[in-house]
Amino acid sequence: MGIGVPMAARKAPSGKRKSNTAQDAAKAAREDIMHFTKLGLLAGLAIGALVAAAPAYAQVTLKVWSIDGVDRPGIADTFSKEFDEANEDIVVEYRAIPFDEIVNETLRAFATGNAPDIVSFDNPDFALFSSRGAMLDITERVANSEIISKAEYFEGPLNSVTWDGKLYGLPKYTDTIGIFYNKDLFAKAGLTEPPKTWAEVAEYAEKLTDPASNVYGITFSARAGEEGTFQFLPIIQMSGGNADKVNTEGAAQVLDIWKSLIDNGNASRDVLSLGQWDSTGVFNSGNAAMAISGPWEIDRMVEDAKFEWGVALLPTIEEGGERSSALGGFNWGIMANTQHPDEAFRLLEYFVDQEDRIFPEFGNLPARGDIELPVTGEAKKDEALTVFQEMLQYAQPRGPHPDWQKISKAIYDAEQQALTGQMPAMDALNQAQATIDTIFKK
């Protein structure tokens, strides 16, 4: 039978006599009604089954961007996947973006209305977005949260997500720097404890340098980039300055000490170009007796360093003087143009709720004081972590300032000029100060 042809118009089977026309028509009409009624009921049941099988809610899609997952599994990609699998009403689309690209990529995306819902930045870059209204103010949401407690975060990391008295994000994890030292080489040189001041660092480095064994007294990173600023800014801060005041006597004094380390061969000239990872590799191989670096190195050091080592607080300018240290780490934030602020905050709460896992699973230090790091059973590692947790109490943020990248460049340019002998230390710092003054007076 052809679909769509009325039954009353269809031919009777061949060989059968037609009955009374009126009666046949009435009968055919009744059959038509019954047939279409049956089809309608079946269609209704089919549609009902489809509705029953479909979710009873509309799924929300959240986009998350971070550097995690670019070269190895990390916090953001791991936790985003977990949340996606555990929540049927929310789909999480995760994108890993390289460190050097995430700021500019996010700026472009925000300007064109294609920004992610949640993004993770290096902490000095956060103010670039929060100061321009690109991040969602979560002050009240955090205050009303049963999961997030603002009071538990260290002051430095919390300051990096604060702008104009309001909270625009949360610290993701943190790190800082101290001074690693080779206990075996120290014993050989008759040194029994790590240096407490930068003058002692120079004194110790001279005793520890052994050209015949290809051993430098110390290694650090003074490269022309953020890592150079990361290691030098604490010197400015412990001498009474900060990002807005860099030309201090103490900072010039330490630059002179660092220059003498390089000129005297107690530190390799490579410190002017090495990043922290490569610089600390020199220490791990036994070719430097001391190294300025951070907790991200501990696992590699346990594996690679074939000697006894320890770590101490970053030296001060004068004995018993002001302490400071670099504040590293990343922050989370919800972008201001998200269409799903409630769902995004739910995801942010999940990230925070997992923070007791970030050290044992990823080697990152929580930015909170209420999370105790588990004992690893590796004595050197546990002792080092205790030192870095103490150092975090003195860590200060880089900025925050929306033009941090320009400020940082002024600082590491001055450092390079002083250490390479292009300018006396104070002249280089004065030149940096003039640049920085124009930035802060905008």
PyMOL commands that set and color helices and strands:
alter all, ss='L'
color gray80, all
select helices_A, chain A and resi 7-9+21-53+75-86+99-111+123-130+139-144+150-152+155-159+183-188+198-208+211-213+226-238+249-263+269-272+276-284+295-304+341-353+355-362+379-394+404-419+425-440
alter helices_A, ss='H'
color red, helices_A
select strands_A, chain A and resi 60-66+90-96+118-122+162-163+166-167+170-175+178-182+290-293+309-312+325-326+328-334+395-396
alter strands_A, ss='S'
color yellow, strands_A
deselect
rebuild
show_as cartoon
